[in-house]
Amino acid sequence: MKALILIIGDDPILLRTRAELLRDWQITTVSSRDAEEALRLRPYDLVILSQTVQETQARSLIAQALELDPNPRILAIRSGDDRQLGSPTYQVDLNNPGGLRSAVARILDYEQHPLHAEVLTTRALP
């Protein structure tokens, strides 16, 4: 069965682009205002928070994911050093379409130690 991935963001074009890049998995996309309900409706193998989600909302969604699952896999994307989500930083060049796919594959394949919020540092997207 394909991994279930929830992508949360507030830019519909960016959501569609990321969903297309990750089409090898089962993708659901939602806006940040609909994310709490989406998280409650079903368990996801990976939750991706786009850099378009406000920092306070991202923190709240990470906390909710932790309440629902003690070992969630969360990938929070940010542009530069503008957000502090209290987690380690994982750097990948999202200008390279393969960068996000590779990071997602690594996170989903890594089973020895559950991953908590990893943060992708990206270059600002146009």
N, C-alpha and C positions, 0 to 999 in steps of 0.2 A: 504494500500500500504506500502511496506517495505521502510524503510529509505534508502536514497542514501548516500553512504559513499565513499569518495575518499581517497585512501591511497597513499601518495607520499613518495618515497624512492629510494635509489640507490643500494640496495642489492636485486636482484631478488628472492633469496631464502627467505629472511626475508619478502618480500612483499607477496609471496605465502603463507607463514606460517600465517601471520596476516590475509590475506584474508580468509584462511580456518578457523581460529579461529572465524572470524566474519561472517561466511557464512549465518547466520540467517537474515542478511541485504543484500541489493543490493550493491555489492562492485565493485569498479573500482580501478585498481592500475596503477600508472604511475611513470616514473622516474622524477627526479627534472627538467630535461631539457624539459620534455613534460608537466609539471604541469600547466604552465601559460595558454596554449591552453585548457587543460582539464577544468580548472576553468572557462574559458570564454564560453565553449560549453554548459554547463548546470549547474543549481543550485544544490548544494549538501546539505544534511541535516547536514553532518559532514565532515570536512577535517582533516585527520590525517597526521601529518608530522613526518616521522621517524627520529631517531637520525642519520641516514646516510646522511641526507640532510645538507649541509654546513650551518653554522649560517647565513651568509649574504644572501644566497638563501632563507632560511627559513623566515627571516625578510621580504624579498621582496615578497614572496608568501603570507604571512600574510597581508601585506599592500594591495596586489592585492585583496585578499578575502574581506577585509574591504571596498575597493572601489566598489566591485560588490554587496555587501550585507552589510548594516550597522550593522547587528547583526549576524555575522557568528558564527558557532560553529566550533572551531578549537582546536584540541588536538595535541600539539607538544611534542613529546617524546624526552627525552635527557638522556644521561648517566652521572650520577653525576652532578657536578656543572660546566660543561665545556661550557654551552651555556647560554647566557643572552638574552632572547627574550622579555624582558620587560613585563612579565605577571606573574600572581600568579603561584605557583607550586602546583601541585596535585601529591601526591606520591602513587604509586601502584607497587606491585611486579610483573613485567612481567615474572619472572621465573615461576609464577603460571599462567597457561593459562587462568584461570577464572578471573584474575585481569584485563586484558584488556577488556574482554567481559563485566564485571561488570561496569567498568568506562564508556565504550561506552553506555551501557544501561542507566546509570544515566544521562549522558549528553543529550542523545536523549529524555529522559523522562522529563527532567527538562524544564518546559515551562514558569514559572512565570517571570524569569529574563533571558534575552538572555545571553548566555555564549560567552565570547570572548576567546582569546587564553589562554587555560589552558596548563600547561606543566606537563607531567608525568616524574618523576624522576625514572629512571630504574637502575638496576644493569647492568654493562657491560655484553653484551651477547657474548657468545663464537663465 
